[in-house]
Amino acid sequence: MNGFYCPEIDQALDKHSDLHLGMIKQGSDQMLTVRHTDLMAPMIKAMQEMKTENDLLKSKVSELEKQINNLFTEVSKLHLPELAKP
């Protein structure tokens, strides 16, 4: 094995049984080996899921920033300097 921790990969793949496909094998010496080329599809799927989640979070942050700015604008109209935007 070079660069991957097989038990960790095995555990992650078990969560997504449709992706496991026997890419981790245990040899007669009890060592785990992973077929690196078979990891490409699950890694790409994970990156796509992360991008989708990241885009959603960016959108939520943007919306919250707008709401905060609107609140600061409303507070400044009330002439309450202690609550105004710093």
ZIVENLIN-V497026 format. One record per residue. N is the residue number from 1. RES is the residue in one letter. PSI is psi in radians with two decimals (NA if undefined). Layout:
BEGIN
n=N res=RES psi=PSI
n=N res=RES psi=PSI
END
This chain:
BEGIN
n=1 res=M psi=2.44
n=2 res=N psi=1.78
n=3 res=G psi=-0.16
n=4 res=F psi=2.60
n=5 res=Y psi=1.77
n=6 res=C psi=-0.78
n=7 res=P psi=-0.64
n=8 res=E psi=-0.74
n=9 res=I psi=-0.76
n=10 res=D psi=-0.77
n=11 res=Q psi=-0.77
n=12 res=A psi=-0.72
n=13 res=L psi=-0.54
n=14 res=D psi=-0.54
n=15 res=K psi=-0.44
n=16 res=H psi=1.25
n=17 res=S psi=-0.45
n=18 res=D psi=-0.27
n=19 res=L psi=-0.23
n=20 res=H psi=-1.02
n=21 res=L psi=0.51
n=22 res=G psi=0.47
n=23 res=M psi=-0.20
n=24 res=I psi=2.21
n=25 res=K psi=2.59
n=26 res=Q psi=2.13
n=27 res=G psi=3.04
n=28 res=S psi=-0.37
n=29 res=D psi=0.18
n=30 res=Q psi=0.11
n=31 res=M psi=2.45
n=32 res=L psi=2.45
n=33 res=T psi=2.63
n=34 res=V psi=2.42
n=35 res=R psi=1.77
n=36 res=H psi=-0.67
n=37 res=T psi=-0.47
n=38 res=D psi=-0.19
n=39 res=L psi=-0.24
n=40 res=M psi=-0.84
n=41 res=A psi=-0.85
n=42 res=P psi=-0.61
n=43 res=M psi=-0.72
n=44 res=I psi=-0.73
n=45 res=K psi=-0.75
n=46 res=A psi=-0.72
n=47 res=M psi=-0.68
n=48 res=Q psi=-0.73
n=49 res=E psi=-0.70
n=50 res=M psi=-0.66
n=51 res=K psi=-0.74
n=52 res=T psi=-0.81
n=53 res=E psi=-0.72
n=54 res=N psi=-0.75
n=55 res=D psi=-0.72
n=56 res=L psi=-0.77
n=57 res=L psi=-0.68
n=58 res=K psi=-0.72
n=59 res=S psi=-0.74
n=60 res=K psi=-0.74
n=61 res=V psi=-0.77
n=62 res=S psi=-0.77
n=63 res=E psi=-0.72
n=64 res=L psi=-0.65
n=65 res=E psi=-0.71
n=66 res=K psi=-0.77
n=67 res=Q psi=-0.72
n=68 res=I psi=-0.80
n=69 res=N psi=-0.68
n=70 res=N psi=-0.69
n=71 res=L psi=-0.74
n=72 res=F psi=-0.69
n=73 res=T psi=-0.79
n=74 res=E psi=-0.71
n=75 res=V psi=-0.71
n=76 res=S psi=-0.49
n=77 res=K psi=-0.40
n=78 res=L psi=-0.13
n=79 res=H psi=0.80
n=80 res=L psi=1.54
n=81 res=P psi=-0.52
n=82 res=E psi=-0.29
n=83 res=L psi=-0.04
n=84 res=A psi=2.84
n=85 res=K psi=2.33
n=86 res=P psi=NA
END
